Each structure stands twice: as C-alpha cells, then as structure tokens.
Amino acid sequence: MHNATFDAPWQAWAGGRRGGRGRGRRGGPWGPPFGPWGGPPPWAEGRAKARRGDVRAAILALLAEEPRNGYQLIQAIEERSNGEWRPSPGAVYPALQQLTDEGLIEGTEGDGRKTFRLTEAGRAYVEEHADEVGAPWEAMTSDVRDDVRDLFKTAAGAGGAVMQIVRTGSESQVAQAKEILAETRRRLYHLLAEDE
C-alpha cells in the first residue's frame, strides 16, 4: 500500500536534487539546510537574526583583512560563524553595491569575478567605527557544545548513506539498512536509559 506520508520526505529531497536547486555545502545529504523538511539547524534556536547592517559590517570587517570577491565573503562569514550564518547573494551583493556607491569599497574585474577592496575612505571608516563594524558573525553563533555539532555532522553523514540506499539500493540492501537503523535507534534509547 502506498504511503504518501512516508514517501514525502524522500520525495522532497529527491525533488531538490532534480529541480536543480542544489544542496550547497551546508545542505548535505539531508537537504537544505538540515533535512528534507527544511528549517534551521537544531542549535539555531534562540540565535540572533541577522540584520541588513550586520551584512554591511561583516563585509567591511572582512575587506579590512584582505580583498575578496562576493563568494569568498559569503564563505568567510559562514566559516567565522561556525556555519550558522550564511548570508544569501541577495543580501551580500546589494550591500556591496551600496558600499561601492558610498565610496567605501571598490571592485576590480579579474578571472571572471569582481574582487572588492576597501578604499582609503573605507579604511578610515572602519577605523573610526570599530565598535560598529566589529565581528557581527559572533552574534550569530550559538553556545551549543562542539561535541553536539559533531554528533549532528555524523548523523548527517549517516543520512547521506541512507539516501544513497534509497536511490540505488537493492531490496536486500534496503531491508538490511532498516535493520541497522532500528538497532541503532534501540541502542541510542538504551544509552539514555543507562544514563537515567
């Protein structure tokens, strides 16, 4: 009997792949960003929400270190926030244009990309507004322990293996995968029971 409720998560994941949306580096096998159901990562609850000024401040702070293109800026912000804040191109590129219009940064074309750097006025602005520019990615980082983050990365990796079996596994492999997951689930609950 066909169970639409059971199938839906896998269809959502597969649809994302076939639809060309791409998973991105953060998305992983669970789909963007942490599961076929969408939503923020589990540790993001209660984290500060990025404002337009935060993107602007992050760009200025990073360009004060070295010239970067738009993609490198997005990557650097994600890395500085431990993967918890990845501003979209729709937030970064308008901010770059605004900073260019204000004369604080300038862009140069090369290798098919535009690299941005601070102008003299931009460097003076960063120095005069050190408190404002600061490190806005720190406000986007939650206080979840590193071992918990690592646990979720491991779970995401296991999810990738499950999805591969869903897509290409034989009936025997699917059956064995179900047994492995059921046993893993039992052992995890047993671990909690031992703690209590």
C-alpha positions in Angstrom: 0.0 0.0 0.0 1.4 3.4 -1.0 2.1 5.6 2.0 2.3 9.2 0.9 3.2 10.4 4.4 6.2 8.1 4.5 7.3 8.9 1.0 7.1 12.7 1.2 10.4 13.4 2.9 12.4 11.4 0.4 10.5 13.0 -2.5 11.3 16.4 -1.1 15.0 15.5 -1.0 15.0 14.0 -4.5 12.9 16.9 -5.9 15.5 19.3 -4.6 18.2 17.4 -6.5 16.3 17.0 -9.7 14.9 20.5 -9.6 18.5 21.9 -9.8 18.3 23.8 -6.6 21.5 22.2 -5.4 22.3 21.2 -1.9 25.2 23.6 -1.3 28.0 22.9 1.1 25.8 23.3 4.2 22.9 21.3 2.9 24.5 17.9 3.0 22.6 14.7 2.3 19.6 15.7 4.5 18.7 18.5 2.1 18.9 22.3 2.6 19.8 23.0 5.3 19.2 20.2 7.8 16.6 17.8 6.5 14.1 17.3 3.7 11.6 19.2 5.9 13.8 22.3 5.9 14.1 24.7 8.8 17.2 25.9 10.7 19.8 23.6 12.3 18.8 22.3 15.7 21.2 24.5 17.5 20.0 27.7 15.9 17.0 28.1 18.3 17.2 31.5 20.0 20.1 32.7 17.9 20.2 36.3 16.9 18.7 37.1 13.5 21.0 38.9 11.0 20.0 42.4 10.1 21.0 44.4 7.0 23.6 46.3 9.0 25.2 43.0 10.1 25.9 42.1 6.5 27.4 45.5 5.8 29.5 45.4 8.9 30.7 41.8 8.1 31.8 42.9 4.6 33.7 45.9 5.9 35.4 43.8 8.6 36.5 41.1 6.1 37.7 43.5 3.4 39.8 45.3 6.1 41.7 42.0 6.2 42.2 41.4 2.5 40.4 41.9 -0.8 37.7 39.3 -1.5 35.0 38.6 -4.1 31.4 38.1 -3.2 31.6 34.3 -3.0 34.6 34.5 -0.7 32.8 36.9 1.5 29.9 34.6 1.9 32.2 31.7 2.6 34.2 33.7 5.2 31.1 34.7 7.1 29.9 31.1 7.2 33.3 29.9 8.5 33.5 32.7 11.1 30.1 31.8 12.4 30.8 28.1 12.5 28.4 27.5 9.7 25.4 29.1 11.4 25.2 32.3 9.3 25.4 32.1 5.5 24.0 35.3 4.0 22.5 34.9 0.6 23.8 36.5 -2.5 20.6 38.6 -2.4 21.8 40.1 0.8 25.5 40.4 0.0 25.6 41.8 -3.5 23.2 44.7 -2.8 25.3 45.6 0.2 28.4 45.5 -1.9 26.8 47.9 -4.4 25.7 50.2 -1.6 29.2 50.3 -0.1 30.6 51.0 -3.6 28.1 53.9 -4.1 29.2 55.3 -0.8 32.9 55.2 -1.9 33.9 52.8 1.0 34.9 50.0 -1.3 35.9 49.5 -4.9 35.7 46.5 -7.2 38.1 45.3 -9.9 37.4 42.6 -12.6 39.7 39.6 -12.9 39.3 36.0 -13.9 35.6 36.5 -14.5 35.0 37.7 -10.9 34.9 41.1 -9.3 37.2 41.5 -6.3 36.4 44.1 -3.7 38.8 46.1 -1.5 38.5 49.0 0.9 39.2 52.5 -0.4 41.1 55.0 1.7 37.7 56.3 2.8 36.6 52.8 3.7 39.7 52.2 5.8 39.1 55.4 7.6 35.5 54.5 8.2 36.4 51.1 9.6 39.0 52.7 12.0 36.5 55.3 13.1 33.6 52.9 13.6 35.5 49.9 15.1 32.7 49.2 17.5 30.0 49.3 14.8 32.0 47.1 12.4 33.4 44.6 14.9 32.7 40.9 14.2 29.0 40.6 13.6 29.2 36.9 13.0 29.9 36.3 16.7 26.2 37.3 17.4 25.1 34.6 15.0 27.0 31.8 16.8 25.1 29.9 19.4 26.6 28.3 22.6 26.0 24.7 21.6 28.9 22.5 22.5 31.3 21.3 19.8 30.6 17.7 20.5 26.9 18.2 19.8 27.7 19.8 16.5 30.0 16.9 15.6 27.2 14.5 16.5 24.9 16.2 14.1 27.5 16.1 11.4 27.9 12.4 12.0 24.1 11.9 11.8 24.1 13.9 8.5 26.8 11.7 7.1 24.7 8.6 8.0 21.7 10.2 6.4 23.7 10.5 3.2 24.3 6.8 3.2 20.6 6.1 3.8 19.7 8.4 0.9 22.1 6.5 -1.4 20.5 3.2 -0.4 17.1 4.7 -1.1 18.1 5.8 -4.5 20.2 2.9 -5.7 20.0 0.0 -3.1 18.6 -3.4 -3.8 15.6 -4.8 -1.9 18.1 -6.8 0.3 20.2 -3.7 1.0 17.1 -1.6 1.9 16.0 -4.4 4.3 19.4 -4.6 5.9 19.5 -0.8 6.2 16.2 -0.8 8.0 17.5 -3.4 10.5 20.7 -1.4 11.1 18.7 1.8 11.7 16.2 0.1 14.0 19.1 -1.4 16.0 20.9 1.9 16.2 17.7 3.6 17.4 17.3 0.9 20.1 20.9 1.3 21.2 20.6 5.1 21.5 17.5 4.9 23.7 19.3 2.2 25.7 22.1 4.7 26.2 19.7 7.3 27.6 18.1 4.7 29.9 21.6 3.8 31.3 22.2 7.5 32.0 19.0 7.7 34.0 
